Each structure stands twice: as C-alpha cells, then as structure tokens.
Amino acid sequence: MRFTRAYLSGSSSQELAPLLAPGVRAHGTAATGVAVEQAEVAGIEDVGGAQAIVTVACELADARTLYLAVPIVRASAGEVAVSGAPAVVAGPARVGEEVEAPRQLAGPDAAAIGDLVRRFLPAYFSASSPDDLSYLLAPGGEAVPPGYGLQPLGVPSVKQIGDGEGARRTVLATVRVRDPLSGETLQLGYRLEVSRQGRWYVDRVEGALS
C-alpha cells in the first residue's frame, strides 16, 4: 500500500527505491491527476518462486476506485519488495459472477472496432495523461494510462465479450509487452468499452493480468 500511494502520486525513482527489490527500477505516475484517499489490499495471488501479485484498491478523491496489481517478491526473511512495474487492472469479480468467454468480433463494424483497438493500445502505453488520448476517447471517456512506457510486441488480439452487433460493445484485447524498466516481457489483457458516435471511440478501459 505504501508503494501504491507513492507510485500514483508520481514519486521519483529515488523515492521508490527503498520499496523495490535489488535491480528493479520504477518511477511513479501522476496520470490519475487525483489524490489517493484510501488504499487497501483487495487480493493476493501466489505465483510461485516466493513471488505474488498483490491487488490494491485505491479510492481516489473524485470517488473513483482504481485497482493496481503490484508484483512482489520475498527479499529476505520477513521482508518483501516490489519486483516490477504495477498494472492497472479490473476489480475482482463478485462472488457468483460468471466470466463470459470472448468470441470473434461480430457484424459489419468488426474491422473498424479492431482497427480502433489496435491504434488505441500503443497510444495508451505511451501516453502520460488522458489528454494524450483525446482523439481516440469518447467525450467523457475514462482511461488512466499506465505511465511507465510499456512497449507492445506484435499486434494485439481483439475479441468481443457478448454476441451483440450494436453501437456499444465490450471487447477484450490481449497483447505482449515489454517493461523497459525491468526488461520483463508480459502478456496483458485489457477490457475496453467502445461505442460508435459517428466513428468508433473507446469509452472506458479496464486492465486485467492474463
């Protein structure tokens, strides 16, 4: 939680250094533009090798809740440290909630939706603030850029959640990325809400580690 608060406030790499594992570099991002009012652990996933992903729920001053997945490693007896750059992720599913399997994009707008998402993700990774995405975001759309320069490797795969063909869709985009700070290669999935308003725009972004 200390790391999450510091990271979202835009702390420098020197300020974050005491919370990082040896050899790991990271710098904060102030991309939310809003202070963190409260932070609490929402989930822990043991991934083996003395490592885990800790998801922290951050309540922002503008009443939004942002979930940040932070990779940690056991540094020594009784101590842990952050082992890589965090990711903005979707909140944990509610008890009993079913996760619908994605399917191929449907209808005559499939190509346009795919093109939008494949343009959006590289811009999303390189953006320093939501304003950098204004051409691709719908009016009032929400997207908090990761803010640490993830580099996409290859072309994202884009699928649809649900079987509708209307002017509003939910899609799942998966892409392999490289973290320039740690050198680690990851596969990330992003759930995007998109809509057609003359042309297709992104309304909302939720990330999900995959």
HELIX and SHEET records of a PDB file:
HELIX    1   1 ARG A    2  LEU A    8  1                                   7    
HELIX    2   2 SER A   13  LEU A   16  1                                   4    
HELIX    3   3 ALA A   17  LEU A   19  5                                   3    
HELIX    4   4 ALA A  110  SER A  126  1                                  17    
HELIX    5   5 PRO A  130  LEU A  133  5                                   4    
SHEET    1   A 4 VAL A  36  GLY A  48  0                                        
SHEET    2   A 4 GLN A  51  LEU A  60 -1                                        
SHEET    3   A 4 THR A  65  SER A  76 -1                                        
SHEET    4   A 4 GLU A  79  VAL A  82 -1                                        
SHEET    1   B 4 VAL A  36  GLY A  48  0                                        
SHEET    2   B 4 GLN A  51  LEU A  60 -1                                        
SHEET    3   B 4 THR A  65  SER A  76 -1                                        
SHEET    4   B 4 ALA A  87  VAL A  89 -1                                        
SHEET    1   C 5 LEU A 137  GLU A 142  0                                        
SHEET    2   C 5 TRP A 200  LEU A 209  1                                        
SHEET    3   C 5 THR A 185  ARG A 196 -1                                        
SHEET    4   C 5 ARG A 168  ARG A 178 -1                                        
SHEET    5   C 5 GLN A 151  ILE A 161 -1                                        
END                                                                             
